[in-house]
């Protein structure tokens, strides 16, 4: 079933897709969102329809790509898909790109940089296809209802506001949406499919991992560092990543805030269960949510009046002076590698494989008063403190501290924080000492060998290329 702005029942799946794809030509740019994360199936369905209709040389601009998007590899192989712009990618599709299946380098943006590029027209979207958990009778779109409810559609909000054509792809209709993310006036077509994917996969990858013993130790040190930073006061604003250690930081910080009687203004970003718990405990007045990372966050968005959706523009666009990222007091970040100048890599593993991308990493590091990187000394037998990064994601001048299980290194640009941490009895050390400890523990060291062929270009939030990734040398 298809609804358009002149509602019309379409009799078959071929005409169903042709309604929303007929405006497209070869080389068109199609955008998608990643709120279903590893459970998305809309991208595959759309590209299959495009391929069946003979479209070629397409450019996709999804907000992120996950292992489930291995299903797109046949479209690289047959020439349907030849360009990708995204903020994050891992899994078999990233490996295929690194093997040279894509004729043009992937453009790896930040989440905020992507929003700015779309809003400014630097990244022109011909058609946005929005995986939509629920559509109401007025054709408003929402993520808080339906069998595949996934929470706010913050990344898709920007696409819907600026794309030439907008198609909602849904598997569920309701009379009234509990929360509207995208209003009907921004929607050109609504396409019904059997399933948009599997929302049970929203909590996947790093979002599904409990902290290790080392991770918990790092989280406890990080909470103590925040407590002595001078930033933990009424009106405090905070964001964590979705990894096990980041989630543990929120849990470790909660009792400190409660003991001090601190009520934060907002927690932001990708929202998780621990932040929902802090809202319910009165430790934050509101949650500003661009993306739900787990079931607790999805439920909270549907039911909690102070759990608010925000677009990627509101979250982190560098062109938005009032973005949530620019108003953060503390941001908790992860790392694949950190070098001796506090530069951070979350794009490539030490062996050169593409394992992610900035997402909001560089955006929030640049905006927050204090950006803290939490990382164990080693992972997968490789040291994470290194002399030279495999790939630069986030510049070191935006990082305030690095916390490991063996101690805390504080940036020379934050002498007041170093004094406060020393007075609080925290175990301070240098990045160089941490690197030596990491190398002593590691059983493998960086093995990345790249060819001269560039397969990915990494952007800063402002859109300039800050590093390039080569094809792996077999």
N, C-alpha and C positions, 0 to 999 in steps of 0.2 A: 504494500500500500504506500502511495506517495501523496503527500500534500504539498501544494505549491501556493504561491500568493493568490492564485486563482484556484482554490482547492479542486482537485481532480483525482478520481480513483484510477490507478493504473493497473491494467489487467495482468501483466507479467513482469518477471524480474528484469527482462531485457529492457522493456520500456521504462521500468522503474529507474534503472540506473541511467538510461539515456536522457531522462528528464534533467538530471543534475549534472551530467557530463557533456551534454550536447554543446554547451557554450565553450568547451575547451578545445584548444589546438595542440599540435605537437609543441614540445618545449615549454608547456605551461608550468606554472609553479603552484603546487598543491600543499596546503598546510594541514597539520594534524596536531592533536595534543596528546600528552602522556599520562593523564590522570588515572587511567587503568593500569599504568606501568606494565608489568610483565603479563598482564591479562588482556591487552588490547588485541582485537581482531578486525577493527574497522579499516586500518591501513591496508591490510592484505586484501580485504574485500573490494575496496575502492580501486586499488591498482589492478586487481584481476579484471574488474569491469573495464578499466581504461585499456588494458591489454587486449581484451576481447573486442573492443571497439576500434582497435588499430592505432591507438595513440602511442607515440614514441618520443624518446628524448625528454622525458618528463623530469622536472626538478621537484623534489619533495623537501618541505621545510617543517618537519615535526619538532616539537619542543624537546623531545628526547626519544631514544631508541633503545630497546631492551632485547634480551635473548629471544623472546617470542617473535621478533622481527626477522629471524632467520627465514621466515616465510617469504620475505621480499627478495631473497637471493635470485630466484628464477627471473625476476623482472630486471635485475642487473644483467643477467646472462643473455636475455633476448632483446635488450635495448629499449625496453619500455621505460626504464629508470636509468638516467645517466648523471644526475647531480643530486647532492644531498647537502642541506644546511640544517644544522641541529645544535643543541647545547650539550648533548651527552650521548654516547653510544657504547654498548658493549655486547659481547656475545658473538655468535657466528657471523652476523652481518658485518660487524666491525672487522672480524678476521678476513672476510671476503674482500672488503675494501682494501685492507692492507696487502692482500695478495694481488691487487691490481685489477679487480673486476669492474671498478668504477672508473670511467675515462677522465673524470675531472676530480680535483682534490675536494674532499669534504670540507665545508666551512664550519668550524666549531665555535659557536658564539657563547656568550654568557646568557643566562635567563633575562637579565635586565637589558643586555645589549640586543637580544632578539626582539624584545618589546619595543625598544627605541627604533630599531631598524624597520620594523613593520609600520609603526606609527608615523615615521618620517618619510616612508616611501622608498627608503634605501633597499628594503626587501619587499618587493611587490608581490602580493598574494593574489593569484588569479581565482583560486577556489579554495575555501576552507571547508574541510570535512570534519564535523565535530561529533565524536562519539558521545552520545547523549543518553544518560541513564533514564531520563523521563522527559516527556513533552506533554504540555497540557492542551486543553481544547482551543486555546488562543495561540498556540504554537510558540509559547515561551519555553525556554530550555532550562533544565535544572539537573543538579547532580545529587540531590538529597533524597530521591525516591527511586523506586524500581528495584528489580532483582540485581542490577549491577550498579547500584548507588556507589559513587566514588568520592563524594564531597564536592567542594567548590571546583568550578571549571576555570580557574584563574588564568591559565595560559591561553585557553581558547577565547577568553573575553577579548583579548587584543586582536586576535585573528578575525573574530566576528565583526569587530568595529571597523576594520580596514580592508578586508578582502573584497574583491570585485563581486564574487558570488559566495554565498554561505549555504551549505547543506548540512542539516542535522541528520545524523544516522542513529536510529533508536530502536529499542526492542520493547518499549513500554510507554503507554499513554495513561495519563491521570486527568481528572477533572480540574483539580487545583494543585499546584506545586507548593510544597512547604517553603521552598526558597527558590527564587528565580535568579539564575546566573546570567542568562543572555535573553534579552527581550525579543518578542516576535518581530518587531520592525527591522531587526538585523538579520532575519532568517528568510532566505529565498525559497528553500525546498526542505521538506522533511521526508526522509526515506525510512521505511520500516524494514528491518531484517530480523531473522530468527534470533540472533544474539550479537551484541556488540563486543562480547568477550567474556572475561571472568574476573569480576571484582575481587574474588578471593585472592588473586595474585597482586593486589595493591601492596600488601605487606610482603615484599619479596626482596631477595638480595640482602643488602646491608640493613634494610628496615626490619628484617625478620630475625636478626641475630641478637642473642643475649650477650652481655659483656663477659669477657673472660676475666679471670682473677686479675690479670695485668690491667685490663680495661677498667675494672672497678677501682683499682688503686689510682689509675690516672684520673678517673672521674672525681674521686675524693680530693686529690690534690688540686684539681681544677676548681672545684667548688670553694676550697679554702682560698685560692688565689682570687677568685671573684669577690669573696667576702672581705678581703683586705684591700681591694682595689680602689675603694672610695666611691664606686659606682652603685653599690648595692644599697639603695635608699628608696624611699617612696617615689613612685613614678618610674622605677627601673624598667628598662625594655630589654628583651632577651630573645635569642634564637639559637636553636641547636640544629645540627644535622640529624640524619635519620639512622646513623650507625649505632651499634650497641653501646659504645663508649659515650657518644653524645647523649643518648637517652639516659644513661646512668648519671651524667652530669646534672641533668634536670632533677633526677630523683635525689641526688646528694645535696643539691642546692635548696630543695624545698624545705627541709627542717631548719636550715640556717635562716631562711626568710621568715619562717614561722616564729622562730625563737626571737628574732629581732623585731617582729611586728611590721615587717616590710610588706607593702602592697604595691606590686608592680603595675605600671600602666598597661603594657601589652606584651604578649609573646607572639612571635611572628614566624612567617615562612611556611614550610611544610610542617603541618601540625601533627603531633603524635600523642599517644595516650598519656605519657607523663605530663605533658603541657595541659592536656584536658584535666587531669587530676589537680594540677596547680590552680586552674581556673575554678574548679569546684571547691577547692579549699580556700578560696578567697585571696590567693597569693598574686593573682593578676586580675585586673578589671575586665580585660577582653582578650580575645584571640583574633589576630589578623591572619587569615589563612588563604594562601594561594593554591595549596594542594594538600589533601589529606594523605598521610602516610600509613595509616592503619585503620582497623575497624572502629576503634574507640573514637578516633577523630571524625570518621564518617558519621557515626551516630551522633556525636556532639554537634556537628554542623547542622544536622537535621532538627535538633531539639533544643539547643542552648541559644538563648536570645543574644548573648554576648560573644558568640562565636561567629565572626563576620568573614565573608568572602572578600578577597581583593584580587584585582587583575595583576598580571605580571608587570604592567606599567606602574601600578600603585606600589607593587612590591619592590621593584629594583631598577627601574629605568634610570640611567644616568642623566637623562634629560628631564627627570621629574625631581625638582628640588625638595619635594615633600614625601619622597618615597619612604616606605617602611625601613628599607636598608639604611637610608641616610639618618634615620632616627634611632637606630639601635645603640644601646649602651654596650652590650656584650654579645659577641657571636662566637659559637663553638664550631670549629672546623676540623675535618679530618685531613689526612695526607697519605699519598703513596710514597712521596719523597720530600725531604726538606734539605736545602743546601745551607752552607755556612753564612749566607746573607739573608736567611729566613725566607727565601723564595720557595714556593710550594708547587709540587706537581700532583695533580689528581687525574691526569689525562692518560698517562701511559704507565704500565708496569716497568720494573727495572729491565726486563727482557725486551722491552720495546713494544709490546702489545698494547693496543688502544683498549683501555678498560673503563673509560668514563668521559670526563670533560668537565668544564667548570660548573655547569649548572649555575647556581647562585653563589658559588664559592668566591669568585673574584669580586662580584657585586657587593656582597655583604662585608667582605674584608675591607673593601674601600670605604664603605659607609659607616661601619661601626666605630665607636670610640675605642673599643678594645676587642680585637680579633685574636682568639686563642686557638692554636692548633694542638689537637690531642692526638698522640700517636705512640704506639709501642716502638721500642728501638728497632725491632726486626719484624718482618712478616714474610711467610713463605721462604724462610731461610735467607732472605735478602736484607741488608741493612736499609733502614728508612732515612737515616741521617747520612748524607752523602756530600762529597765535594762538588759534584756536578750533577744537575738534574738531567733525567732522560728527556723531559719536556717541561717547559715553563707554563704554569697555569695562572698563578697568583703572585704578583710581585711582593718581595719581602718587606718593602717599606710600608705595606698595609697590615703587617702582622705584628702583634704586640708581644706574644709569648708562645713558646712551644713547651707542652707538658708531656713528659714521658714517665714510665714507671720508675726511672732512676733519677728523676729530678726535673727542674724547670729552668729553661733558658729564656731570659727576658731580653727583648730588643734593646740595643743601646739608645734607641730613640725614646725609650720609656723609663728614664732613670727614677722617676717618682714611684712607679710601680715596683721597680727593683728594691727601692728602700723600704716600701711598705711590706713587700714579701719577706725581706730579710728580717724586719722587725717582728713579723708574724711567725718566724721560725720555720719558714718553708725551705725545702732543700734546693737551693739555687746552684746552678752550674752553668757551663758555657756550651754552646752548640758543638764546639770542637771536642770537648770532653765527651759529650753524648755520642758524637760520631765515632770516636775511638772505642767507646764501649759497644756500640752497635757493630762495628767491624770485628771486634773480638768475639761477639756472639754469633755472627753470621757464618753460614757455611757456604754461601754462594755470594757472588758480587755481580754488579751490572754486566749484562752480556749483550745489550742491545747493539745490533749492527745494522745500520740503515743504508740503503742505496741512495743514489742522487734523485730518484724519482719521488716527488712530493705527493703524498696521498691525503694529507690533511693540513689545514692552516688554522691556527688557534688565534682567536680574536680577544682583545681586551674588551671591557664593557663599552668603551667608546668606539669600537669597531676596527681599530688598527690591528694588524697582524703582529703578535708578540712572539710566536714560535711556529715552526713547521715540523711535521712528522713525515719521515720518509718510509717508503716500503721496506719491509724487513729483508735483509740479505740472507737468502737461504744457505 
